Amino acid sequence: MLNKYKYILLTLIVFFAFVVRFYNISSVPPGLNWDEAALGYNAYSLGIDGRDEFGKILPYQFLESFGDYKPVVYSYLSIIPIKVFGLNELGIRFTSAFLGTLTVLVTFFLVKEIFNKKNDEFYLKIALVSSILLAISPWHIMLSRGAYEANVSTFFVVLGIYFFLKAINVNFWFLVLAALSFVVPIYTFNSPRVFLPIFVFMLAIVFRKKLLAHKKQAIISFLIGLILILPILPFLFSPQAKIRFNEVNIFSDPEIVKVSNQKIFNDDNSYLSKIINNRRVMYGTEFTKHYFDNLSPSFLFIKGDGNPRFSIQDVGQMYLIELLFLLVGLVMLFRLRPGHYWIIPVWLILGIIPAATARETPHALRIENVLPTFQIITGFGIVFVLDKAGRYKKIIGGLIVFAYLISFAYFYNGLFKHYSRHYSAEWQFSYKELVPYLEDVQSNYNKIIVTDKLGRPYVFFLIYGGYSPNYFRNNSFIERETLGFVNVRKLGKYEFKREILNSQLEYNVLYIERPEDLPDEGTIVRIKTFKLLNGNEDLVAYVKK
């Protein structure tokens, strides 16, 4: 019976996922953060003349952006949505929300290939439940509603694994599509650059006999993947990439070395202390700690990521109800060992490695490439429990559905009713009102000086001011620091500064500053105040008295 209606049910699941990811996407989150704005403006620029914001023709290794060398795929995929919907939140976020929806769809087919149980209703249920769980996942919904490269990368990782297993189970020519899918994340986000080579190598080792039996397809796929990856390799080993890596990874943290040396000194340079407190041992300990931070119950089931951009802060990355079924699913997965079951735990274990090297953990964005492993394991647990429930199946099933409805309703209410009001500061909301206002009044002043304490203000002027790439390139002053960071100091009449000194105030100049950093109120006249959605003042426009 279920097999007969599976595609109808899948269509309803995907439609629901689409609605939840697109509903009110222009207002929740309430504004673009600077990374979203940069990706969007680069897409806009590429769509106009094939150049990035700074004029580089068809960049393929990186977008220079703020000097953080963003991967290029998100911006290229956003060219058409921005052409269709405009240079706004919908146009910029469309790619993430759309591919997030498709990830729910592909998850269904992926689960079927992983377990490889044709027409087995038990595993068909797991495929459908896994898709449902991803569709309502707080983790996946949050990251699908922002312009996140990680979310796009996750889609292609899932698609690549699906095509690889399709090749193993059905037709080896799917291996070509797998190779293409695995290449895309390398150009999309940083985490897969560590995770995917290891994971794909393990797939090749485990399935080596089948690959050797289909040498033609295997060699063609390998060569296609290699040829497509070669152009980015010089950048991955470049000083620019190293600078970015050193910024965030624990292995370049000098504090660990200092602590190691201090402990050895405190122990009078004893041989045992040199072993126990060796910096390599301490780096290993730190790596292990950071790794398991990403599996902490508080992160997964209670509060979620501490960054409000990735979590509403009072719901975990998963629902609390899922803890029980995750544990049951994990046990039964190893007990029953269906099909290629081992792929799921290996995928999960390896997918956390890139985030474990970072100083900031846990991190929902850096480990998003483990999705939907959590949902598949949880789905396995739910279906197993119901399968063994006997005459209590309807009661237990009803309780599970009720628990999920309550959990989702709480998350939904928090996201769509309260989130924007509480966290508009995290999304640089004030620029949405500030920039149009300044565009209207700029002719009244000799120049306008804007604080850069909210981070990279120029890109919001490009977005909300609708400036053409050509105007930006010809009417801006750009400063490139020795460490690689890029700062735009001027754009037309606008100047962007860290410090606005009271002693340097000029007449007929409009200043934009944080309320807490205003000069002596006796020396200035407030013109306008820009507030966050919670009513707090965020920016103040003033002139010299």
Secondary structure, 3 states (H helix, E strand, C coil): CHHHHHHHHHHHHHHHHHHHHHCCCCCCCCCCCHHHHHHHHHHHHHHHHCECCCCCECCCCCECCCCCCECCHHHHHCHHHHHHHCCCHHHHHHHHHHHHHHHHHHHHHHHHHHHCCCCCHHHHHHHHHHHHHHHCCHHHHHHHCCCCHHHHHHHHHHHHHHHHHHHHHCCCCHHHHHHHHHHHHHCCCCHHHHHHHHHHHHHHHHCHHHHHHCHHHHHHHHHHHHHHHHHHHHHHCCHHHHHHHHHHEHHHCHHHHHHHHHHHHHCCCCHHHHHHCCHHHHHHHHHHHHHHHCCCHHHHHHCCCCCCCCCCCCCCCCCCCHHHHHHHHHHHHHHHCCCCCCHHHHHHHHHCHHHHCECCCCCCCCCHHHCCHHHHHHHHHHHHHHHCCHHHHHHHHHHHHHHHHHHHHHHHHHHHHHHHHHHHHHHCCHHHHHHHHHHHHHHHCCEEEEECCCCCHHHHHHHHHCCCHHHHHHCEEEEECCCCCEEEEEECCEEEECCCCHHHCCCCEEEEECHHHCCCHHHEEEEEEEECCCCCEEEEEEEEC
